[in-house]
Amino acid sequence: MVNPELSTEERVADAALRPTSLNEFVGQKRVKDQLHLVLSAAKQRNASADHILLSGPPGLGKTTLAMIIAAEVGAPLRITSGPTIQHAGDLASILSSLVPGEVLFLDEIHRMSRAAEEMMYLAMEDFRVDVMVGKGPGATSIPLELPPFTLVGATTRAGMLPAPLRDRFGFTAHLDYYEPIELESIVLRSAKQLGITIDSESASELSRRSRGTPRIANRLLRRSRDYAQVHHDGDLNLARTQAALELYEVDDLGLDRLDRAVLMALIDKFNGGPVGLSTLALAVGEEPETVDTVCEPFLVREGFITRTPRGRVATPAAWTALGRKAPKLPNQLPLED
């Protein structure tokens, strides 16, 4: 699924940087080994692979893996997303047009409508859907047989999937954040694809500030390239990379403008918390969902904030990151489940 927040130029570059096989895919070794087994077994049986669910934070490669799955089994790929399927008829139209063996990639599957979810149960299990014709007492259910297909679902919130849908996937994989050494390999590969001359120090600096996310690493690489192209000869060294990251407000810890705004609001306006998500989002002028899905996963993972039953609380690391002295208060608030 194309990221709607990317410009046209970035979409083209993003697509060009995607690996096309499991061997080219960097990181997620356990998931790759498991996927290789599932796909190889399906090819040996000359059958469609089991339905696959990919979960994890944005930007870790779920869409890329879906494309690789289709390429590995030599099947066409159909791409859609949960928000576009708001009626059972929308899903029936997509499923009825699939060809045998096709891979259907459904991004943000947890946002699909309830009626479509219930139709998907039967489609995944029996390769059949029941289409309702007419309304009221005269409505008739017509069974429609479907060709064998493989559903690849992607979600950033696996917990929001109903159990009956989740249990129908034959293989479930969770993608974890990447290590800096893995991101460095991705940056060097992407630089080669884009024709950028970059040294190992610059690649290491970019990977260290990329929040464990390949999408962010590739975006920072392109922006650093722009800086070097406009202000220098186009080659990237450590000084130019650091200058570019400073210009785009990505600090040494990987915090960007919004991250720092959240931490500053939490510390300066609410004395470190606790404060509710909606109040915190209002203080920084963002939607609660943006703070919850864009900022908090990184801030919690890096130990800058904790979530408690009474709200968000800044940790001593957050005070230090902003150059402040943390108050000597005992942390007696239990963490949120």
N, C-alpha and C positions, 0 to 999 in steps of 0.2 A: 504494500500500500504506500503510495507516495505521501510524503509528509507535507501537509498543506501549508506549513509555516515556511517552507523553503521557496526561494525564488526560482524562476525557470532555469536560470544558469546553474543554480545550485542543484536543482533536480537532475539536470543532465550530468553534472559532475558526480553527484551522489550515485546515480545509476552506473556510471562508468567505473566507479571504485568498488563496486560489489564483487566479491569472489563468485565464481561460477561453479565451483565443485567443493566437496567436503575437504579435499586435500589442500585447497587454497585458503579455506576458512581458518583464520587464526583464533586461538583461544577456545574455550568451552570444550576441552578435550573429552570429558566424560560424555557430554551430550553428543558429540560427533561420533564417538565409538558406538554409542547406543543406536543412533540413527543409521549408521552404516550397517549394523546388524539387521535392523528392521527392514531397510530398503533392499539389502542384498538377498535376504530370505524371500522377500516378495518377488524379486526378479527371477530367482531360481524356480519359484512356483509358477511363474508367468501369471501372476495375479496382482490385483491392486494392493498397495500397502495398507496397513491398518490406519485408521484415523489418528491424527497426531495433534496434540495440544502443546503449544509453546507459550510459556508464561515468563514474565520478568519485566523489569523496568524498561522504559522507552530507550531506543537507540542501541540495543545490545545485539541486534542481528536477527530478530524473529522473521521479518519480511525477507531478508536475504536467505535464511535457511529454507523458507517456503519455496523460493525460486530454485534453490539448489536441489530440494527434494524432487521437484518436477523434472529438473534436468537429469538427476541421477537415475530416475526410473524411465526417462525418455517419454514423458507424457506432457500434453499441453497444460497450461496453467491459467486458471480463471481467478481474477482478483476482485474482491468486493469487501465490504465492511459492515459491521453490525448496525451502525446508525442508519445505513441506507435501507435496511430491511425492517420496516415498521409494520408490515402486514404479512400474513401467511401467503397471500398471493404473490408478493414480491419474491419470496423464497421459492415458491412453486415454479415461478417463471424461470429462475436461475437453474434450479435442479433439473427441470424438464429439458433444458437445452444442453446439458452436459453430454459429452461423448464418452464411450467406454474408456475407463482408465484415467480420465481427466483428474487433475488435482485442483480442488477448490480451496483457495486461500481466503479465509474469513477473518479479517483483522478486527480487533476490539469486539470479539465475539460476545463478551458479556453485556454489550449494549444492544443486542438484538431483542426484538419485542417478544413478549411471552407467547403469543400465538405462533410466531415463527419458531421459537424454541421447541414447542410441543410438536410441530410438524417435523422438525429436524430429528427428533428422537426416532421416529419410524424410518426416516430416510437413511439415517446412519446405520440402523440395525438391520432393516429388511430391504433397503434400496427400493422403497415404495413411499408414495405420498397419497393421501386421500384429498381430492379436490372437491370442495362443496360447490354444487351448481344450484342456483336458485336461492330463495329466502323463505323463512317461515316454515310452516308445516310441510310445504311441498319441496323443501330443499332435499337434494339427493347427493350422496357421497359417491364419487367415482374414483376407484383406485387407479393410480398411474404408476406403472413400473418404471424404475430408473436403472440406467446402466451402472455397473460397479464404478465407484469413484473413491477418491481419497480426500477427506476433509482435513485441512490443516487450519486449526484455529489458533489465533494469537490473542493474548490478553495481558494487560498490565495489572489486572486485578482478578486473579484466579479465584479468590474467595467469593466473588460476586456471581460465579457460575453456579447454577442449580446443580445439585448432586446428580440427578438423572442424566443431565447433559454431560457433565464431567466424567461420569463412569462409563460412558459409551466410547470414549477415546481409548484406543488400544495401546497408545504410548503417550506419556506425559513427560515433558522436559521443562525444567526451570533454568533459565539463563541467569548467571551471576555476573556481577561487575568484573571487569578485566583488571589484571595486574598491570603495573606500569611497563614491565618488560614486554608483555603482549601488545600493549598499545604502541610501544615504540616500534615493534615489527609492523604494525598496521600503518603507522605514520610513514615509515620508510617505503613500504609497498605503495601507498597512495601517492607519495611524492614521485616515485618512479613512473606511476601511471599518468600523472599530471605533468611530467617533464620538469619537476622542480629540483634544483640542486640544493641539497640540505646536508648538514653534517650531523654526526651522531649526538652531539651535545644539544643541538636544536630539537632533534627528534625526542630526546629524553625529556627536555623541558616541556614540550607540548604534551607528551604522554602523562607527565606528572601532574599537569593542571587540567586534565580532561575528565576528571570525576569518574574514572573507570569506565568511560563510555566511548565506543568507537565513533559514533556519530558526532560527538562533540570534538573528538580528536581530529577528525577530517575537516570539520568546520573551522577550527582554529588554524589548521594547516593552510586552508585556502585564504583565510584572512591574513595570516602572516605572509603568505606569498604576495598578496595584494600590497601589503606595506613595503616589502622588499622591492617589488616591481616599480612602485611609484617613487619611493625615496632613494632607492639604490639601483643595483644592476640586476636585481631579480633573484640572486642567490641568497639562501638563508643561512645565517650563522647565529650563534647564541645571542649576541647583542641585539641583532635585528629582531629575532624572535621575541625576546623579552620586551623590546620597545613596542612591538605590535600587540602583545598581550596586555601591556599597560594601557595602550590606547583603547583597547576593547574592554578594559576594566575587569580583567581576569587576573586575580592576584596570585601570589605564590602558593596559597593553599587551595587554589581552584575555585575560590568564592567569586561569584560575579556580582553585578550591581544589585540584583534582586535578593540574593543571599545576604549580602551585607545590610540591605534595607530591612530585611526581616530581623536580623540579629540586633541592629541598632534600635529598631522599634521595641523589641522585646526587652532590651537592656535600659535604654534611655527613657522610654515612655511607661514601662511597666516594671521597672526595677528588677528585671530578670525573670518575671513571671511568678506564679503561673497565670496564663492568660489563654482564653479560648481561641480557637482557630478563626472564627468569624471576626472577632474583635481584632486579632492580629492582622488578618487580611485587610480589614478596613483601614488599619493604621498605615499600611504601605500602599493603599490604593489599588489592590489586586483582588481578584475573585478568590474565595476560599479554596476552590478546586485547584487553582493555579499554585497557591502556596502549598497545598496538601500533596499535589502530584509532581510539581516541578522542583520545589525547594526542599521540602522536608525529608524526602528519602536520603538525599546527600547529607543534609545537616545532621540528621539522626545517626546515619552510618558513620560519619566522621566524629561523632560525639560532641557536637556543638549545642544541640538541644535534646531534651528528653520530653516524652509525652507522658503526662500523668493524668489521673482521673479528674484533676481540677484544671488542667490545661497545659500549655507548653511552658517549659522552664529552660532558661539558658544555663549551660554548664560553665564551670570555670574556664574551659577551653574557648568558649565563645567570648568571654570577657577578654581573655588574653589575645585572641585573634583581632579584636578591635582596639588593642592597646589600652585596655582598661584594667583596673584592679578589681578582682572579684571580691564581693563581700564575704565575710566569714560567717556564713549561715549554714547550719547542718542541713543536709539534704534528707529530709524525713518523709518525702513524698514517694509512695510506691509507684513503680513504673506501670504504665498501661499495658494490659494484656494484648 
